[in-house]
Amino acid sequence: NSWAFIGRLGKDAEVSATTGGTSVVNFSVAVDTGWGENKKTMWVRCKFFGDRAKKVAEYIKKGDRIGVEGSCELETWDRDGKAGSAICCNVQNVTLLSAKAEGGTAPASGGAGAASQRPAPQQAAVFDEDSIPF
């Protein structure tokens, strides 16, 4: 079971810990499908475990465009007699693709200068198509 998707963070990541002391980072990603009148947004709950997850949580903020890789599962629950379910991703890797301010939608959370305090995502290499050997 392998899943990779790109979307925008719905809110800042929440860091907690298991009873055993393992860091757990929870966040939700809005993933758009379709286009035009057929565009729909699916919310994916994400769980990321370990020290690496705790470090990643420092860099991802509401509105950031991120790539997520992991395994997919369906979580179900029953609260007060009401059943519910949600698509969940057990995260293995997160890639920061662009901060909210770079997307031109609004300043990054934390006011002016907040985006400059976070490291910029690496620029993709630009190649001349004639130089690619395949």
C-alpha positions in Angstrom: 0.0 0.0 0.0 1.7 3.2 -1.2 0.2 6.6 -1.7 1.6 9.9 -2.8 -0.3 13.2 -3.2 0.1 16.9 -3.3 -2.1 19.4 -1.5 -2.3 22.4 0.9 -2.2 22.2 4.7 -5.5 23.0 6.3 -3.9 24.3 9.6 -0.6 24.1 11.4 0.6 20.7 12.3 -0.2 19.5 15.8 2.6 17.7 17.8 1.8 15.2 20.5 3.3 12.0 21.9 2.2 8.4 22.4 2.2 6.9 25.9 5.6 5.4 25.0 7.0 8.8 24.2 7.1 8.6 20.4 6.4 12.0 18.7 3.2 12.1 16.7 2.4 14.9 14.2 -1.2 15.2 13.0 -2.2 17.5 10.1 -4.8 17.6 7.3 -4.2 18.2 3.6 -6.7 19.5 1.1 -6.2 17.5 -2.1 -8.0 18.9 -5.2 -9.3 16.6 -8.0 -10.9 17.5 -11.3 -10.9 21.0 -12.8 -13.4 23.7 -13.6 -17.0 22.9 -12.6 -15.9 19.4 -11.7 -13.2 20.4 -9.2 -13.6 18.8 -5.8 -11.6 18.9 -2.6 -10.9 15.8 -0.5 -9.4 16.2 3.0 -6.8 13.7 4.0 -5.9 13.2 7.7 -2.2 12.6 8.1 -0.2 11.0 10.9 3.6 11.2 11.0 5.6 9.4 13.8 9.0 9.9 15.2 11.7 12.6 15.7 11.8 13.4 12.0 8.1 14.1 12.1 8.6 16.5 15.0 11.2 18.4 13.1 9.1 18.6 9.9 6.2 20.1 12.0 8.4 23.2 12.6 8.6 23.9 8.9 5.1 23.2 7.6 2.4 25.8 8.2 -1.2 26.4 7.2 -1.6 27.0 3.5 1.7 25.5 2.5 1.7 23.3 -0.6 3.2 19.9 0.4 3.9 16.5 -1.1 3.1 13.6 1.1 4.1 9.9 0.7 2.9 7.1 2.9 0.3 4.3 3.2 -3.4 4.8 3.0 -6.0 3.5 5.5 -9.6 4.1 6.3 -10.2 5.2 9.9 -13.6 4.5 11.4 -15.2 5.6 14.7 -18.4 5.7 16.6 -19.1 8.7 18.8 -22.3 9.1 20.7 -24.0 6.6 18.4 -22.9 8.4 15.2 -20.5 6.4 13.0 -17.9 8.2 10.9 -14.9 7.5 8.7 -12.0 9.4 7.1 -9.2 8.6 4.7 -5.9 8.7 6.7 -2.3 8.6 5.5 0.4 7.1 7.7 3.2 9.4 6.5 6.7 8.3 5.6 7.9 11.5 3.9 6.8 15.1 3.5 8.2 17.6 0.9 7.6 21.3 1.2 6.8 22.5 -2.3 5.9 26.1 -1.6 5.0 28.3 1.3 1.6 30.0 1.3 3.2 33.5 0.5 5.0 32.0 -2.5 1.6 30.8 -3.9 0.4 34.4 -3.9 -2.7 33.7 -1.8 -1.8 35.4 1.5 1.2 36.1 3.8 2.5 33.2 5.8 1.1 32.8 9.2 3.0 34.7 11.9 3.0 38.0 10.1 5.6 39.7 8.0 8.9 37.9 7.9 7.5 34.6 9.0 8.2 33.0 5.6 11.8 34.3 5.7 12.4 32.4 9.0 11.7 29.1 7.3 14.2 27.6 4.9 13.2 28.0 1.2 12.3 24.8 -0.7 15.0 23.7 -3.0 14.6 24.9 -6.6 14.1 22.2 -9.2 17.0 21.9 -11.6 16.4 23.3 -15.1 17.7 21.2 -18.0 17.9 21.8 -21.7 15.9 19.0 -23.3 18.7 18.4 -25.8 21.1 17.6 -23.0 19.1 14.7 -21.6 20.5 11.4 -22.8 17.2 9.5 -23.1 
